[in-house]
């Protein structure tokens, strides 16, 4: 999310054979051979979970919103899709944003392992945009104010989780078929910027009569006629969890994946490679909120956990509807990418509202950005800073309230500038050289960019790309939140309203016009099978990354207690109710247990063995961390016992790593008393 709340490339990779890139064959051809395995694909999942205590969260950018436990672990879900000599790696990343730093780190790791098999041309990293993940992985200062600087631990977790997912998907590649289905979903989003939306021409508004984008697009992956995965796109903010939440969560899109993978297909992430992978990705969700009541945590209910589940269930159900109507696609894959400098992009009059040539401008945040989105969560850059409270990151950078020149005010008009982010020292606080990518997956095309496009802004890009490709606009999706992040893109008409989204369109009124121009240029090269220049290189400021966050020291225990001791024992409980236990623990920053768990719930079998029936990281288990005094950590776990749970004797088992005064980590296991679960 924005400040307030939210190369590896080879010259040969730029060119591809003409035939795989040209739009060919319709659905009728695909229907003639519905089981034809014209693609090869593989799928994989990696855990992204960062430190579950005292880590600033990414999304709402509230200085006091730091992690204090885990609800639903965020994951990266990778789909490697190939046809002929072409291959694309698509990854849905359950975090706040895929920053350029992470994009670069992933590409470097892939190059080391695979050579030029996966490059910036054919890798798509797109964020689901949860606002309940760990922050601090960016090298852009605007996005590390609330985390008090760059957090290496979070960066490492995201890069490693994404790479692990792609590696697993690559190893899983085998022949199969991919079908494309569509549906509509009308009760999982609401337009949070209706005033701005209404400024658009009638022809644009007519496409969205309810001021929402209801389109649900699903790819269904089959092998030997058996469904093994699904990839679904739908536009709604991943903000059912509010800025009062402290638990790491993949939010409503994460619940949709949980429903498809675990509830329907029985996937348990601690059991090894999954037999089914379901990802729920974003499109143009810039002005789409899941908070149907237009205030944080309001709608469909007033409980953020229930809202997360309900909005997730609705997306999952809509994906099933789309899958039932899916038609097998011919095997065609292609990709192309270049970079553009949004701080100074010349735009031809063919792409501007008045037909006059225009330019973008260095990044600037408007005053409405500082006010925040009242529908999803207000806040100031770096979090609300009460009187007397200092943010050492802002102090280090010399403050955010810098004067700006008159020419920038003119270039950004009618925006009232709050902070000239592109002119702040020591380097611009947001990226200005950004990727523009076009990807073909069968009969579906993705126009990928690293921003939050409103639904009409997305529509205009889709129309432009579809016209060049000679396909229907429904065959092109605006893949937002991809390969980088620079906040919002509105239409010029919406920009003039200077609502939150317009104030967060950092490069000025003509940002969308520039994107339409550049996507048109890339699409033309795509159709021609011609090489396209890479463009300017993104800057690398990895060496200029301060960190003012506190690093926890050796762990301690309360007087008379040992690590792993049970402070509160679970009691006998009936199915459909909640049971809890509390342990003397250690600081989660010492080992975030990525790819593992802090807790298992176990049931004793008739033979006397213990089997895992639930674990932290899944929906029914919540992990709450709190400080119990100087260097003391207390871990509280709750388990909402499913109505279908098997009655019998159960126990909680807590896993943690304790940091000693000698600097060594030692694993500790705490086991609760046994308790009965009754029918």
Order of alpha helices (4+ residues) and beta strands (2+ residues): alpha-alpha-beta-beta-beta-beta-beta-alpha-beta-beta-alpha-beta-beta-alpha-alpha-beta-beta-beta-alpha-beta-beta-alpha-beta-beta-beta-beta-beta-alpha-beta-beta-alpha-alpha-beta-beta-beta-beta-alpha-beta-beta-alpha-alpha-alpha-beta-beta-beta-beta-beta-beta-beta-beta-beta-beta
